[in-house]
Amino acid sequence: MILQRYSSDVELKLVVEGSEYRLAQIGPGFIMFRDTPRLPQCMAEIVMTVDGREQRWPVRLVDGAVPFDEAVRAIACVD
């Protein structure tokens, strides 16, 4: 029996007023940047692409972000 292994191609980014920032991880209530930028409290959009299929959802950066942050609070916004 041959085991087939499948690994998805995943890309995560945060879009803030047209600027894109690469994310390392997302979780309930937080995001982690690959290189944390300096951002104010703001509305943003998470873009997750898995094997070419894109999903987007709005979030609010509760405290903003500064370069020494490991995790940044991000609350999903629901209509």
C-alpha positions in Angstrom: 0.0 0.0 0.0 1.3 3.4 -0.9 0.5 6.3 1.4 -0.2 9.5 -0.4 0.7 12.6 1.5 -0.9 15.9 0.8 0.2 19.3 1.9 -1.9 22.3 1.3 -0.4 25.5 -0.1 -1.5 28.2 2.5 -0.9 31.9 2.4 -2.0 34.3 5.1 -2.0 38.1 5.0 -3.5 41.1 6.6 -4.7 44.0 4.5 -4.8 47.4 6.1 -5.8 50.4 3.9 -4.4 48.7 0.8 -1.1 47.6 2.4 -0.5 43.9 2.8 1.4 42.3 5.8 2.3 38.6 5.8 1.0 36.5 8.7 2.6 33.5 10.3 -0.5 32.3 12.2 -4.1 33.1 13.0 -6.2 31.9 15.9 -9.3 32.7 17.8 -8.8 36.3 18.9 -5.2 36.8 17.7 -2.9 37.0 14.7 0.9 36.6 14.5 2.9 38.5 11.8 6.0 37.2 10.1 7.5 40.7 10.6 5.3 42.8 12.9 4.7 46.3 11.6 3.6 49.3 13.6 -0.1 49.7 13.2 -2.7 51.7 15.1 -6.0 50.4 16.3 -7.9 49.9 13.0 -10.1 47.8 10.8 -8.4 45.3 8.6 -9.1 42.2 6.5 -7.5 38.8 6.8 -6.9 37.0 3.5 -6.4 33.3 3.6 -5.6 31.4 0.4 -5.5 27.6 0.5 -4.6 25.8 -2.7 -5.7 28.9 -4.7 -9.0 29.3 -3.0 -9.3 32.7 -1.2 -11.3 33.5 1.9 -11.6 37.0 3.4 -13.0 38.4 6.6 -12.9 41.7 8.4 -11.2 42.1 11.8 -10.5 44.8 14.2 -7.0 45.2 15.6 -8.0 46.0 19.2 -4.7 47.4 20.4 -2.9 48.0 17.1 0.6 46.4 16.7 4.2 47.3 17.4 7.3 45.4 16.2 8.0 43.6 19.5 4.5 42.1 19.7 4.5 38.3 19.4 0.7 38.1 19.1 -1.8 40.9 18.3 -5.4 40.9 19.4 -7.7 40.7 16.3 -11.5 40.4 16.7 -13.5 39.1 13.8 -16.3 41.5 12.8 -19.7 40.0 11.9 -22.5 41.6 10.0 
